[in-house]
């Protein structure tokens, strides 16, 4: 039996357990720079085998939400180093999630009010960015209509990812996770109902639709080493107006096969089968995610597989025992349970998080959740 709390070697780093803290946007960086409060937040949770940071924008262009710490400026690199030094001081490991939101942005976040960029000019219908409203106040606003990146500009964005990866290592991160999920820029190229290009990055073939993501992976790997690179994907996800399409399975099979050939550290699957199944239909949901994991597993060979989404200790252990995954990621449970690994291992009750304090604000609902204390 594979122990959820046993050691695991990921790429070239040794993890103390197979529990991953999943990336979660918390919007606690008032100047888009990680600060002491952010360092404390991650350090409190550093008993996770691996922490994946909240999405950190690779450029001003890649930003879709206010108050998220970026990784493209010197002050941002120095700010993140507070976090990595602190996490390492207690024995933790942490990857930076590299983020470009693409069309899920707003002109108020872009240089000189420019349009966001994407694979096409199709807007993300009904999607919201956390930006400045007409009165100049922070809030959720409709995303702006994007402009398609030119063929030459795609190469520039690839380089932005690679530079951000180098910045992350300079900031002390153990590696990086490319954000290829949840309807952001990478997925905007992968999805043929969003991508309507007719160049080499277009929707005519699966190979063309995957060209951008593979170029990003290759550039990042060349910059920092493939053993330090992971990627997050969300097949079947429909966040931010990502329509379903007929060859999803074939697309992600080809993606995982290509990633496996490249020998990166891991692929991180975000389970979004909840779009299809109610909470009461757990059996059908499990069958769907198992089939997806089998598709991914087939192509990955030596590349580790992480699953996130609605996991409990029991579900995580079952997926490990079935050899469908190597590590189990938990998101929201980490918000209110900084000692989540201890609670899971000892079958202790979990504190419910306050959803009103998920995004923005001060330390309330962020760094003030206490560890478990027996009555």
BELHU-V574468 format. One record per helix or strand of 2 or more residues. SS is the DSSP state (~ for helix, > for strand). FROM is the first residue (numbers start at 1). TO is the last residue. If there is no record, write none. Layout:
# BELHU-V574468
SS_FROM_TO / SS_FROM_TO
This chain:
# BELHU-V574468
>_8_10 / >_13_15 / >_19_21 / ~_36_44 / >_50_57 / ~_74_89 / >_94_99 / ~_107_109 / ~_111_113 / >_117_118 / >_128_132 / >_138_142 / >_147_148 / ~_151_170 / >_175_179 / ~_185_190 / ~_206_209 / ~_211_224 / ~_226_228 / >_229_233 / ~_248_262 / >_266_270 / ~_273_275 / ~_282_300 / >_304_308 / ~_313_321 / >_327_330 / ~_332_336 / ~_340_345 / ~_355_357
